[in-house]
Amino acid sequence: MKRTVRLGVVLGLAGLVMSTVVACRGTSGATPSWTACQGSGLDARQECTTISVPMDYDKPGGEQVSLVISRIRSAHPDHRRGVLFLVPGGPGSSGLNLPTTQGAALPEAVRDEYDLIGFDPRGIGASVEANCHLAQSDLALERLRPWPDADGGIAGIVDVQRRIAASCVREGGALVRSIGTRTEARDIDRIREALGENTISAWGRSYGTYVLSTYATLFGERTDRILLDSNDDPDPDRVERGWMANYAVGVEDRFPDFARWATTDGNPDRVAETPEAVRAEFLTLAARLDRDPLPWPGAELSILSGNGLRQILLDGMYDDKRFPFVAQVMNAAARSQTLPAARPAQPESQAQRTAAVLVATMCNDVAWPTAVEDYASAVAENRARYPLTAGLPSGYPPCATWPYLVQPRTVVNATGPSNLLLVQNLRDPATPYSGALNLRRAFGDRARMVAVDAGGHGAYPSPVACANEAVERFLTDGTRPESDLTCR
């Protein structure tokens, strides 16, 4: 994620291409009618349709809402095995154009096996719209994420997060109350049914791994081959709470990669002579910006603060290609030079939908502590132990004042078909390896894991050939390693 792109993938997913899509309207229970998707940069074969699903699955005959689906059909239908769902991350990311964007990463042999299926989850993109009507300034990641105040306290961010929660409760309506991981899993099953498929294969990244883990728990008999890439810890008592906490571990795991890069001879964006000096430079600069932010025209909040720099670092750890921007901002700020151009923000309408789905999922999936003093002490401890993230992983969320009951817990377990493959970078900043191991243990013999000696968020496709080979064997013929594998 990039700091100045509002929201993007807020709990861990690589950025996704999001386009305006016009699709024909299907009817509940009817065979979908497909038309060409509208939008720029799309594969000409991608087509779209719309289905209806219940607003509330406890009232299946009640109000219905629309989901927009896309597909690219196999070029060889006589060899086609079935459908491969491409499940987006987030929470709050679009998935409609993944058959074009993410599908392009798959080799032809895999694409020939499946119709590639994308969709916008409820609340997002071309599907039914969720909106909390947040203040524009609260859409900035520096506000939407619970970064502590500049002095390390939380009084300011408590006010922001309570305002966000109140707006979602006031403006979000029944749709916001309905959003959550179990609901998305049930929506996926309705899409399966509309497509006329008995089973689905699927590839989910980041938050999409938890969605598919939930689907494989609730509807295991309807799964074929399930690929989980960059895996969320499934602890049913914590889920999103645990994912937020894992940022502290993930950024510490990943930062040495950046620090080594930032000391390379000949690097035009070199920061310091040693990795230790890069870390010291970052911490010193962030503390200085806490005290004295720099003006930054074009940025979301028009300044570069200490938390703004920390947000840039967090987002920059997702991909080596983002390292130069992190270093350029650090070098310019340290030398009081002109800052590089801020990255463009999402359109506000898109940012509002993403924020609404993010908040709803976080708060409807799991109960959060409510006492402000508990968060204050946790932030202080976390800030001291993990200075790169400065207390964010223990920050005060909108969910602390959420008035609605959470959705039923999903306990991922070893009961069900043995048809899952996990692929995971060892140094992932958002979904760290330690959390992925918990998902692997929860599935038991249902799963195998391919761990990759690499950094960044998103393990397939990989710079490490053996990881790609393992994934592609699994998707083409169902073969998995006999035991867990580490690719170096």
C-alpha positions in Angstrom: 0.0 0.0 0.0 1.1 3.5 -0.6 0.4 6.1 2.1 -1.2 8.6 -0.2 -3.4 6.2 -1.9 -6.4 6.3 0.5 -7.0 3.0 2.2 -6.0 0.6 -0.6 -5.4 -2.7 1.1 -5.6 -1.6 4.7 -4.7 -4.9 6.5 -2.5 -6.5 4.1 -2.9 -7.0 0.3 -1.0 -5.8 -2.7 -2.8 -2.9 -4.5 -5.5 -3.8 -7.0 -6.6 -2.2 -10.2 -10.1 -0.8 -9.7 -12.2 0.4 -12.7 -15.8 1.5 -13.2 -17.7 -1.5 -14.5 -21.1 -1.6 -16.2 -22.7 -5.0 -16.0 -26.0 -6.4 -17.0 -28.5 -7.0 -14.3 -29.3 -10.6 -13.5 -32.2 -11.9 -11.4 -32.1 -14.1 -8.3 -32.2 -17.7 -9.2 -31.8 -17.1 -13.0 -28.9 -18.1 -15.2 -26.6 -15.1 -15.3 -26.6 -13.1 -18.5 -23.0 -11.9 -19.3 -21.9 -8.8 -21.2 -18.5 -7.3 -21.8 -17.1 -5.4 -18.8 -16.6 -1.7 -19.3 -13.4 -0.1 -18.2 -9.8 0.7 -19.2 -7.0 -1.8 -19.5 -9.2 -4.9 -19.3 -8.6 -8.2 -21.0 -11.1 -8.1 -23.9 -12.4 -11.6 -22.8 -13.5 -10.4 -19.4 -17.2 -10.3 -19.1 -19.5 -9.3 -16.2 -22.9 -10.0 -14.7 -24.9 -9.2 -11.6 -26.6 -11.6 -9.1 -28.8 -10.9 -6.1 -28.0 -12.3 -2.6 -29.8 -11.8 0.8 -28.9 -8.8 2.8 -29.3 -11.0 5.9 -28.8 -14.7 5.5 -31.0 -15.3 8.5 -33.8 -13.8 6.4 -33.0 -15.4 3.0 -36.4 -14.3 1.5 -36.0 -10.7 2.7 -34.2 -7.8 1.1 -31.7 -8.7 -1.6 -28.5 -6.8 -2.6 -26.5 -7.0 -5.8 -23.0 -8.5 -6.4 -21.2 -7.9 -9.6 -19.2 -10.9 -10.9 -16.6 -11.2 -13.7 -15.0 -14.0 -15.6 -12.5 -14.9 -18.3 -13.4 -18.3 -19.7 -10.9 -21.0 -20.4 -9.6 -20.9 -23.9 -10.0 -24.7 -24.0 -13.4 -25.6 -22.6 -12.9 -29.2 -23.6 -10.0 -29.4 -21.1 -11.6 -27.1 -18.5 -11.6 -28.5 -14.9 -13.9 -25.9 -13.4 -13.7 -22.4 -12.0 -10.9 -20.6 -10.1 -12.2 -17.8 -7.9 -9.7 -14.9 -7.3 -10.6 -13.6 -3.9 -9.4 -10.1 -3.0 -7.7 -8.9 0.2 -8.4 -5.9 2.3 -10.9 -6.0 3.9 -12.2 -3.5 1.4 -10.5 -4.3 -1.8 -12.1 -4.7 -5.2 -11.8 -8.1 -6.9 -13.8 -7.5 -10.1 -10.9 -7.0 -12.4 -8.6 -9.7 -10.9 -9.3 -12.1 -13.8 -7.4 -9.5 -15.9 -4.8 -8.3 -13.5 -4.0 -11.3 -11.2 -5.0 -13.8 -13.8 -2.2 -12.5 -16.0 0.3 -13.9 -13.5 -0.9 -17.4 -14.1 0.8 -19.5 -16.8 -1.3 -20.6 -19.8 -1.4 -24.2 -18.6 -3.2 -23.0 -15.4 -5.5 -20.6 -17.2 -6.6 -23.4 -19.6 -7.8 -25.4 -16.6 -10.3 -22.9 -15.3 -12.7 -20.1 -15.9 -11.2 -17.3 -13.9 -13.9 -15.7 -11.6 -13.7 -12.2 -10.0 -16.2 -10.3 -7.9 -16.6 -7.1 -5.9 -17.5 -8.0 -2.3 -20.7 -6.5 -0.9 -20.1 -2.8 -0.2 -17.2 -2.4 -2.8 -16.8 -1.2 -6.3 -19.6 -2.1 -8.7 -21.5 -4.2 -6.1 -24.0 -2.7 -3.6 -22.5 0.4 -2.1 -21.5 0.7 1.6 -20.8 4.2 2.8 -20.2 5.7 6.3 -19.9 9.2 5.0 -16.7 9.9 6.9 -15.1 13.3 7.0 -12.6 13.5 4.2 -9.7 14.0 6.5 -10.6 10.8 8.3 -10.1 8.8 5.1 -6.4 9.4 5.3 -4.6 6.2 6.4 -2.8 8.3 9.1 -6.2 8.9 10.6 -8.2 5.8 9.6 -5.5 3.6 11.1 -5.1 4.2 14.9 -1.7 5.7 14.9 -1.0 7.2 18.4 -0.7 10.9 18.9 2.6 12.6 18.2 3.5 12.5 22.0 2.7 8.7 22.2 -0.7 9.3 23.9 -4.0 8.2 22.4 -6.5 11.0 23.4 -6.5 12.5 19.9 -6.9 9.2 18.0 -9.6 8.1 20.4 -11.7 11.1 19.3 -11.0 10.3 15.6 -11.9 6.6 16.0 -15.1 7.3 18.0 -16.1 9.8 15.3 -15.5 7.1 12.6 -17.6 4.5 14.5 -20.4 6.9 15.1 -20.6 7.9 11.5 -20.7 4.2 10.4 -23.5 3.4 12.9 -25.5 6.5 11.9 -25.0 6.3 8.1 -24.2 2.6 7.3 -27.5 1.0 7.9 -28.3 -2.6 7.5 -25.7 -3.2 4.9 -22.8 -2.2 7.2 -24.3 -4.4 9.9 -24.3 -7.3 7.4 -20.7 -7.1 6.3 -18.2 -9.6 7.7 -16.1 -12.6 6.7 -18.8 -15.3 7.3 -21.1 -13.2 5.1 -18.5 -13.0 2.3 -18.0 -16.7 2.5 -21.8 -17.2 2.1 -21.8 -14.7 -0.8 -19.1 -16.8 -2.5 -21.3 -19.8 -2.2 -24.2 -18.0 -3.8 -21.9 -17.0 -6.7 -20.9 -20.7 -7.0 -24.5 -21.7 -7.1 -25.3 -19.0 -9.7 -22.5 -20.3 -11.9 -23.9 -23.8 -11.7 -20.8 -25.3 -10.2 -20.7 -28.1 -7.7 -17.3 -27.1 -6.4 -14.9 -24.2 -6.7 -11.1 -23.8 -6.8 -9.8 -20.5 -5.5 -6.7 -18.4 -5.0 -6.9 -15.8 -2.1 -4.4 -13.3 -1.0 -4.0 -11.7 2.4 -7.4 -11.1 3.9 -8.7 -13.3 1.1 -6.9 -16.3 2.8 -9.2 -15.8 5.8 -12.3 -15.5 3.6 -11.3 -18.8 1.9 -10.3 -20.5 5.2 -13.8 -19.6 6.5 -15.4 -20.9 3.2 -13.4 -24.2 3.5 -14.6 -24.5 7.1 -18.3 -23.8 6.3 -18.4 -25.4 2.9 -15.5 -27.8 2.7 -17.3 -30.3 0.5 -17.7 -27.6 -2.1 -14.0 -27.0 -2.5 -11.6 -28.4 -5.1 -8.2 -26.8 -5.0 -7.6 -23.9 -2.6 -4.5 -21.8 -2.8 -3.9 -19.4 0.2 -1.2 -16.8 -0.4 0.1 -14.5 2.4 -1.8 -16.0 5.2 -3.8 -14.5 8.1 -3.7 -15.9 11.6 -7.2 -17.6 12.1 -7.3 -17.3 15.9 -11.1 -17.1 16.3 -10.9 -15.0 19.5 -8.7 -12.3 17.8 -8.7 -12.4 14.0 -8.5 -8.7 13.0 -7.2 -7.7 16.4 -4.4 -10.2 15.9 -3.7 -9.0 12.4 -3.3 -5.4 13.6 -0.9 -6.6 16.3 1.0 -8.6 13.8 2.1 -5.4 12.0 4.7 -4.9 14.7 6.2 -8.3 14.1 5.9 -8.1 10.3 7.6 -4.8 9.9 10.5 -5.9 12.2 10.9 -9.1 10.1 10.9 -7.1 6.9 12.9 -3.9 7.7 16.4 -5.5 7.4 15.7 -6.1 3.7 15.1 -2.4 3.2 18.0 -1.4 5.4 20.4 -3.6 3.4 19.1 -2.2 0.1 19.4 1.4 1.5 23.1 0.9 2.1 24.0 -0.5 -1.3 27.0 1.1 -3.1 25.8 2.9 -6.2 22.2 3.2 -5.0 21.1 6.7 -6.0 18.7 6.6 -3.0 21.2 5.4 -0.5 20.3 6.4 3.1 23.4 5.4 5.2 26.5 3.3 5.2 25.2 0.4 7.4 21.8 -1.2 8.1 22.1 -0.1 11.7 22.5 3.5 10.6 19.4 3.2 8.4 17.3 2.2 11.3 18.7 4.9 13.5 18.1 7.5 10.8 14.5 6.4 10.4 13.8 6.6 14.1 15.5 9.9 14.6 13.7 11.4 11.6 10.3 10.1 12.7 10.8 11.6 16.2 11.8 14.9 14.6 8.7 15.0 12.4 6.5 14.2 15.4 7.7 17.5 16.9 7.9 19.5 13.7 6.0 18.2 10.7 7.0 19.4 7.2 4.6 20.9 4.7 3.8 18.5 1.9 1.5 20.0 -0.7 -0.6 17.4 -2.5 -0.4 14.8 0.4 -3.6 13.7 2.1 -3.1 15.9 5.2 -0.8 18.4 3.4 2.0 17.6 5.9 4.7 15.0 6.5 4.4 14.0 10.2 6.2 11.3 12.1 3.2 9.0 11.7 3.1 9.9 8.0 6.7 8.7 7.6 5.9 5.6 9.6 2.9 4.9 7.3 5.1 5.4 4.2 7.5 2.8 5.7 4.8 0.3 6.5 3.4 0.6 3.0 6.9 0.5 1.4 7.6 -2.8 3.0 5.0 -4.6 0.9 7.2 -4.7 -2.2 10.9 -4.0 -3.0 9.7 -1.7 -5.8 8.5 0.7 -3.2 11.8 1.0 -1.4 13.0 3.9 -3.5 10.0 6.1 -2.6 10.6 5.4 1.2 14.3 6.3 0.8 13.5 9.4 -1.3 11.1 10.8 1.4 13.6 10.0 4.1 16.5 11.7 2.4 14.5 14.8 1.4 13.1 15.2 4.9 16.4 14.7 6.6 18.0 17.4 4.4 15.1 19.8 4.4 14.8 19.5 0.7 11.7 19.4 -1.5 9.8 16.2 -0.8 9.0 14.0 -3.8 5.5 14.2 -5.3 2.9 12.6 -3.1 1.1 9.6 -4.6 -2.4 10.3 -5.9 -5.3 9.6 -3.7 -8.2 7.3 -4.5 -11.4 9.0 -5.6 -13.4 9.9 -2.5 -16.4 7.7 -3.4 -14.1 4.7 -3.7 -12.3 5.6 -0.5 -15.6 5.8 1.4 -16.6 2.3 0.3 -13.3 0.9 1.3 -13.4 2.5 4.7 -17.0 1.3 5.4 -16.2 -2.3 4.5 -12.9 -2.2 6.5 -14.6 -0.8 9.6 -17.6 -3.1 9.3 -15.5 -6.3 8.8 -13.1 -5.4 11.7 -16.0 -4.7 14.1 -18.5 -7.3 13.0 -16.0 -10.2 13.0 -14.7 -10.1 16.6 -15.3 -8.3 19.9 -12.7 -5.7 20.9 -11.8 -4.4 24.3 -13.6 -1.2 25.3 -11.5 0.5 28.1 -9.5 3.4 26.9 -6.9 2.9 29.7 -6.2 -0.6 28.5 -5.3 0.7 25.0 -3.2 3.5 26.5 -1.0 1.1 28.4 -0.8 -1.4 25.5 0.2 1.4 23.1 3.0 2.6 25.5 4.3 -1.0 25.8 4.1 -1.7 22.1 5.7 1.6 21.2 8.7 0.8 23.4 9.1 -2.7 22.1 8.5 -2.1 18.4 9.6 1.5 17.7 9.3 1.2 13.9 5.5 1.0 14.2 5.3 3.2 17.3 2.3 1.7 19.0 -0.1 1.4 16.0 -0.5 -2.4 16.4 -2.1 -1.8 19.8 -4.0 1.3 18.8 -7.6 2.3 19.7 -10.0 1.2 17.0 -13.5 2.3 16.0 -14.6 -1.2 17.2 -14.1 -0.2 20.8 -17.5 1.6 20.7 -19.2 -0.6 18.1 -22.8 -1.3 19.3 -23.7 -4.4 17.2 -23.3 -8.1 18.0 -20.4 -9.8 16.3 -20.9 -12.6 13.8 -20.5 -16.2 15.0 -16.9 -17.3 15.4 -15.3 -19.5 12.8 -13.0 -22.1 14.1 -10.7 -23.2 11.3 -10.0 -26.9 11.8 -8.6 -30.1 10.4 -12.0 -31.6 9.4 -12.6 -31.6 5.7 -10.9 -32.5 2.4 -7.1 -32.3 2.2 -6.9 -29.9 -0.7 -5.3 -26.7 0.6 -1.9 -25.2 -0.3 -0.4 -22.3 1.7 2.4 -20.2 0.2 4.1 -17.7 2.4 7.1 -15.4 2.4 9.3 -15.6 5.5 9.5 -11.8 5.8 6.0 -10.5 5.1 5.2 -7.1 6.7 1.5 -7.5 6.9 0.8 -11.3 7.4 4.0 -12.5 9.1 5.2 -16.0 8.9 4.5 -16.6 12.6 0.8 -16.0 12.0 0.8 -18.1 8.8 2.1 -21.0 10.9 -1.0 -20.8 13.1 -3.2 -21.2 10.1 -1.1 -24.2 8.9 -1.5 -25.8 12.3 -5.2 -25.1 12.4 -5.8 -27.0 9.2 -3.6 -30.0 10.1 -3.4 -32.6 7.4 -5.8 -30.7 5.2 -3.0 -28.4 4.2 0.6 -28.2 3.1 2.8 -25.0 3.3 5.4 -23.7 0.9 7.5 -21.2 2.8 9.6 -18.8 0.6 12.9 -17.2 1.7 11.8 -13.8 0.4 10.3 -10.5 1.6 7.2 -8.6 0.8 3.4 -9.2 0.7 2.2 -11.7 -1.9 4.2 -14.9 -2.3 3.1 -16.0 -5.8 4.4 -15.3 -8.3 7.8 -15.5 -6.6 11.4 -14.7 -7.5 12.1 -18.2 -6.2 11.4 -20.8 -8.9 10.6 -23.7 -6.6 7.7 -21.8 -5.1 6.2 -21.1 -8.5 6.6 -24.7 -9.5 4.9 -26.0 -6.4 1.9 -23.6 -6.8 1.5 -24.3 -10.5 1.7 -28.1 -10.1 -1.0 -27.8 -7.5 -3.3 -25.8 -9.7 -2.8 -27.9 -12.8 -2.9 -31.4 -11.4 -3.6 -31.1 -7.7 -0.2 -32.4 -6.6 1.2 -30.9 -3.4 4.5 -31.5 -1.6 4.4 -34.6 0.5 5.4 -32.4 3.5 5.9 -28.7 4.1 8.6 -27.2 1.9 10.9 -24.2 2.2 12.1 -22.6 -1.0 15.4 -20.7 -0.8 
